[in-house]
Amino acid sequence: MFTLAFALLAWANGAFCLLVLPVSDPRVVWAGSALMALVSLTAPWLRHRPATMAVVVALVGGALYTTDTVWRALAAEGGLVWPLLAAAWASANLVARARAPRQYVVGGAALVAYVLAAAAVHLPGGVPVLETLNASAPVLGGVSLSLFTRLAEARRARAAQEARERVLLAENARADERGRLAREMHDVVSHEVSLIVLQAGALAVSSRDPEVRAAADGIRAAGSRAVEELRGIIGVLHDPAANRPEPPGPARGEDAPDPLAPVDPARAAGQRVEVVSDTDLDALPAHTARALHRVVQESLANARKHAPEEPVRLSLRSTPGGVVFEATNPRSSTGPILAGAGIGLEGLRTRVEMLGGGLEAGPTDDGAFRVSVVLPVDSEENP
C-alpha cells in the first residue's frame, strides 16, 4: 500500500505540474511521472539494498532538479513533492538496514549529491548555506526518524533483557529456597523416620509375639523405603534437572523399579488390592516403568487415605502405542477418611505429561474414584 501511494503521488505530481505551469511538451511531464512511479513500485525490492535505493532516488531526483525542463521550474516553485519524500524514505531505509561500511559510504554519498542538486535549484536567488540546509531537511528528517525507531527498539530490547534477568534472579532465589528446604527435610524428617526404624527393629528383637515381630519388621522395612525415597526427593530439590524425565531408552534394567512393587507392601499392611495386567513389565522402557511405579504408589496411597476399608482394583493393559493404567476404588462409607490436598496427583500429572502421556482422575458414574493414565511407548523399543 505504501509503494502504491508513492506511485499515485508521482502521477499526482505530474497532474499538478500540468495545472500550474505552462507546458510546451506534456510528454516530458508524463515521462517524469512514469519514472517516479516506476521507482516507487520497485521500492519493495530496493529497500533490502539500502545503498542501491539511495543511489536510485538520488539519480531520479538529481535528473529532475538539474535538467532544464518543466520539472526544474516546478522544483524552484516548491511544487515538486515526490523527491522530497523519496529522499526521506531512502535515508531512513539506509540507516535502518545498512550493515556494511561500504553501504553507508555509497548511500551517504548519493544522498549528499541529491542535497547538492536540490540546493542548486535555488542557489542563484538565495543564500547558499540556507538553501543547502533547506534541501537537506528531508534527508535529515529520514535519518532522525530511523534513529528514533532504532532507539525505541533498543529500549524495548533492554526492557525485555531486564525482564529475563528478573526471571533468572527469581529462579535463583527459588533454587536457594529449594536447597534450604532440602536441608530442613533431611534434618527433621530423616531423623524422625530413622528413629521409627530403630524402634521398630528393637521391638522386633525384644518381642516374643510372632505377629508383633512381623509387624515391627514391616514397619522397619517401610521406614527404610521412606528414607530412600526421602534421599531421592532431596536430590531433586538440590538439582531441579533431576526432576526431568529420563530420555527414552531400552527396556528397564536393575535401576528401574518394578511398576507393581508397591502392591505387596500395601497388601501386607491390610489393604485389599486386585491386579489385572496383560503387560510385559520387563519390556517397558526405564522411564515408563519408573513413572508407572509412582502412579501405582500414589493411587494406593490415595485409596488408603480416602477409602481405607474398600478394595482397590489396578488394571494394566498394552495398546499399540503405549500402556494404559487404571486404579479404581469405591468411596468409603464407614471407614475414616484422611484429608488430602491433591498435590500428589498434580505432581503425577506433570510427570506423565512430560513423557507425552495423559492423566485423568475423578469420580465415576457409579460413585467410585478412578485414576486413569496413558503412557506412550516407542514401538521399536516395546513391540
N, C-alpha and C positions, 0 to 999 in steps of 0.2 A: 504493500500500500504506500509506503514511504517513497519508493522509487517511482511508482506511478504518479504520485503527487508532484514529484520533481519534474517528470516528463510533461505533465499538464502545465506546470509553471513555465516551462520552456516555450510551449506554444502560446500560452497567455502573454508571455513577454513579447513574442513576435506580433501578436494581435495588437498589443498596446503600442508597439513601435509604429505600426501602420496607422494607428488612430491619431497619434500626437505629432508625428513628424512627416514632412513631405518626402515621399519615397519615389525615386525615379525608376527603380527596378525592384519590384516586390520579391523577385526570386532570391535576391540576396538575403532578405529578411527570413523567408521560409527556409532557406538553406541553413542559416544560423540557428533557427529554431529546431530544425531537424538534427543538427549536430549536437545541440544541448540536450535534446530529448534522448538521442542515442546514448550519450554518456550517462544520463540518468538511468536508463534501462539496464546498462551494463554494470551499474554500481554494485549489485549483489555479488558479482564475481570479482570486481575490483577491490571491494572492501577487505578481502583476505590478502590483498597485495597493497598495503598502505602506501608504499613508496610509488608504485605504478599509478595508483589513484591520484596522488598528489601531482604527479607529472602530467597526467591526462587533463586534470582540471586546470592546471597552470597553462598548458598549451592552448586549451579552448578559450580560457579567459584572456590570455595574452593575445590570441588572434583577434578576439572581439574588440579588445582595447586598442591595439596598435594598428590594425588595418584601417585605412581611411575609408570607412563606409558609414552607413546609417547607424550601425551598432556603436561605433565610437561616439557619434553625436548623441545617441541615447544615453551612453555612459556618462558623458560630460554633463548631461542634464539630470543625472541621478535616477534615471528610469530603468537601468539595466540591473535587475534584481537577481537573476539566476546565478551569475558568477559569484556574487557575494555569499549566498547560501551554500553554493557548492564548495567554495574555499573554506567556509567554516566547517562543513561536513568533512572535507578531506583532511584538514588539520586535526580535528578531533579524532578521526579514524587513525591518523598517523601516530598520535600519542597513545591511543588505546591499544593498537595492535602491532606496532613496530617492535621487533625484538632484537634485530642485529644493528650494530652501529652503522653499517652501510645503508640500511633503510632510513635511518634518521638523517644521514648526510644527504642522500639523494632527495628524499621527500622535503627536507628543510630547504635545500637549495631551490627546488621547484617552487615552493611557496614564497620564498624571498623574491624570485623572479616574477611571480604573479603580483606581489605587492608593488614592485617597481613599475610593472606595466600599468597597473591600476593608478598609481600616483602620477604617471606620465600624462594621463589624460587631463589632469587639472593643473599641472605644473606651470604652463605659460601664464596662467592668470592667478596663481596663488603662491603661498609660502611653501617652499619645499618640505620643511620639517612637518608642518601641519598637514599637508597633503599626504605625506608618507604615513603619518600616524592614522589619518582617516582611512587610507587604503588598507592598512594592516589591521584595522578593527575586526573584520570577520575572522581573520586568521587567529588573532589573539583571543577572540571570543570562543572559537572552537577549541583552542588549546586549554583555555581556562575551564570550559565545561568538561572536557575529558579528564583534566587533572582533578576536578572536584568529584567526578564519578569514581575515579580510581581511589581517591582519599576515602570516600564513603565505603567502598568495597573493603579497603584496608581496615577501616574501623569495624565493619561487620565481622571480618575475619578475626580481628583481635578480640572482639566480644565473644565469638564462638570459641576461640582458644582459651579465654578466661573461664568460660563455662566448662570446657573439658577439664581444665586444671582444678576447678572446684569439685567436679565429679571424682577426679583422682584423689583429691585430698579427703573427700568423704569416704572413698573406698579404703584409703589408708587408715582412716580413723576406725572404720568398721573392722579392718584386719587387726588393729591393735586391740579392739574390744573382743574379737574372737579369741585372740591369744590370752587375754585376761580371763575370759570365761573358761577356756580350756584349763588354765592353771587352777582356777577355783573348783572346777569339776573334778580334777584329779585330786586336789587336796581334801575335798569334802566327801564326794560320793564314793570314790575309790576306797577311801579309808573306812567308811561305814560298811560298804559291801565286803571288804576284806575281813572286818570283824565278824560279820554274819557267817562267812565261810569258815573262819576259825572256830566259832562257837558251834556251828553245825558239825565240824569234824570232831570236836571234843565230845559232843553229845553222842555221835556215832560210836566213839571208842568206849565211853563210860556206861552207856545204856545196855541193859541186858535184854530188853524187849526187841525182838527182830523187826517188828513193824516200825518202832521208833528209830532203830538204826537205819532201816531202809529209807524212811522219810528224811532223816538227817543227811544221808548220802545224797538224796535227791536235792535237798536244799544246797548242799555244798557244791554239787555239780552245776546247779542253776546259777549260784553265785559266781562260780569260776567263769561260766559263759558270759555272765553280765560284765565281769571285769574285762574280759577280752573284747566284748562289744564296746565297752567304755573306752578302751585304748584306741579302737578304730575311730570312734567319734572324735576323740581328742586329736587324732591325726588329721581328720578333716578340718577341724577348727583351726589347727595350726597351718594347714596348707589347703586353701579353698580349691586348688586344682585337683585335689584328691577326690573331690565330690563329683567330678565329671565321670560319665560312664566310660567303661573300657571300650576301646575300639573293637569292632567285630574281629573275631579270630577263630581258631579251631575249636573243636569240641572241648568241654570243660575238663580241666585236669585236677590235680590234687589240691590246688589253691582255691578252686571254686567250690562253694558249699553245695550240698545236696538240697535241691529246692524243697523237698518234703522232710528235711531234717527236723524242723520244729514240731512235727506231728507227734513223735514218740514222747518228748518231754511233756507235751500237753496231755497226752493220754495218761502218762504216769501221774500227773497232777490231778487226775479225775475228770478231765474234760472228754466228752464223747465226740470223737472225730471220725467221720466216714470219708474215705478217699476213693475216688474213681478216676483212673488215669489210663489212657492209651498212648501215652507219650514216652518215647525212649529218652529218659532224663540224661543218660550218659552221653547222648549225641548232641545235647544242647551246647551252644557256644557259652564260654565262661561268663560273658557279660549278661546273657539271658538267664543263665542259671542263678547268678547272684541276685538279679532283680526279682526273679520268682521266689527265691528264698526270703527276701524281705517282704514280698507281698503275702506269702503264706504266714510268716511270722506276725505281721501286723493284723491280718484277718483273724487269726486265732486270738490275739490279744484283745481285739475289739469285741469278739464274741464273749470272751471271759468277763469283760467289763460290763457289757450291756445285757447279756443273756447267759449267765454262768451255768444255769441248770439245763439249758437247751442243747441239743446236738448240733454239730457243725458238719456240713457236707462240703467237701472240697472236690472240685472237678478239674481235670486237666485233659485237654484234647488237642490233637495236632490238626493243623489246617495246611493247605498247600503253601501258604506264605508265612506261617508262623505257628504260634501256640496260643490257646485260649484258656484262661484260668477263671474259675468262678468259686466263690465261697458264699454259702447260703446258710443262714440260721434263723429260726423263729424268734420273735420278740419274747422277752421274758415276761411271765405273768405272775410268778410267785417269788422268784429269787431276787436278791439285792442287785441294784444297778449302780455301777460306778460312773460318775460323770467324766466326760472326756471333752477335749477341745477340738478334736478333729485335725490336729496338726499332723498326726502320723499319716493319715490318708492323703493330705495335701502334699506332704513330702514324697509319698509314693507316686502320686500323680506327676509330679515334676520329674522324678527319676524315669518313669515309664515314658513320658513324652519326649524326654531327651534321647531315648532309644528308638523313637519313631513309632511308639505304640500309643495306646489309649487306656484310660481307666474310668469306669463308671461305678458309683456307689450310691445306694439309696434303697428305700423300701420297695417291696414288690406289691402286686395286687392282692396277694393272699396274706399280707401282714408280716412277711419275713423281711430280712435285711440281706441284700446281696452286694457283693463286691465282684465286679467283672473286669478283667484285664486282658488286653490283646497285645501280644508282643511279636514283632516281626522276626523271622529267622531267615537268614540267607539260604536260598535253596541249594547253592553249591556246597555250603558247609553242612547243611542238615537236610539231605534229600528226602 
